Amino acid sequence: MAKASWYGVRCLLRWEQAAGRPYEESITIWRADSFDEAIVKAERAARESAALLGGEYLGLAQAFFIGDDESITEGAEVFSLVRDNELEPEEYLTAFFATGDERQGDAKRIS
């Protein structure tokens, strides 16, 4: 039997009950035997969190293979996504990451 490895999984949620109905990109880490198993675990947690806090899991889960036990150390990469795009860097940042509506610092501040 293969030893379970670590995976980072990014899920997208929408907080319907919070002011502004914000979207959240949540990245969690999971021990699993495959990408599919890691996604199943992350989606289950996302659905439970959304149900508990009045939100909705939007059905987007993206997984990243981290590695074995020794891979989880300070500075370890837990998720990576590469996107092809023709936008210039400043336009790209504005379109995807620096819209002015981000809430950072307190990941659970959704109200």
ChimeraX attribute file (.defattr): number of C-alpha atoms within 10 A of each C-alpha:
attribute: neighborCount
match mode: 1-to-1
recipient: residues
	/A:1	4
	/A:2	6
	/A:3	9
	/A:4	14
	/A:5	19
	/A:6	23
	/A:7	26
	/A:8	24
	/A:9	26
	/A:10	24
	/A:11	23
	/A:12	18
	/A:13	20
	/A:14	18
	/A:15	20
	/A:16	17
	/A:17	14
	/A:18	15
	/A:19	9
	/A:20	11
	/A:21	13
	/A:22	17
	/A:23	18
	/A:24	18
	/A:25	13
	/A:26	14
	/A:27	16
	/A:28	18
	/A:29	20
	/A:30	21
	/A:31	19
	/A:32	18
	/A:33	15
	/A:34	16
	/A:35	19
	/A:36	11
	/A:37	14
	/A:38	26
	/A:39	23
	/A:40	15
	/A:41	16
	/A:42	25
	/A:43	21
	/A:44	13
	/A:45	15
	/A:46	24
	/A:47	18
	/A:48	14
	/A:49	15
	/A:50	18
	/A:51	13
	/A:52	10
	/A:53	15
	/A:54	12
	/A:55	22
	/A:56	20
	/A:57	22
	/A:58	15
	/A:59	12
	/A:60	13
	/A:61	19
	/A:62	18
	/A:63	24
	/A:64	19
	/A:65	20
	/A:66	21
	/A:67	17
	/A:68	13
	/A:69	12
	/A:70	10
	/A:71	14
	/A:72	14
	/A:73	8
	/A:74	6
	/A:75	7
	/A:76	11
	/A:77	14
	/A:78	21
	/A:79	17
	/A:80	14
	/A:81	8
	/A:82	5
	/A:83	6
	/A:84	5
	/A:85	8
	/A:86	8
	/A:87	10
	/A:88	8
	/A:89	10
	/A:90	9
	/A:91	12
	/A:92	13
	/A:93	12
	/A:94	11
	/A:95	11
	/A:96	8
	/A:97	11
	/A:98	12
	/A:99	9
	/A:100	7
	/A:101	9
	/A:102	11
	/A:103	12
	/A:104	8
	/A:105	7
	/A:106	7
	/A:107	10
	/A:108	9
	/A:109	9
	/A:110	19
	/A:111	12
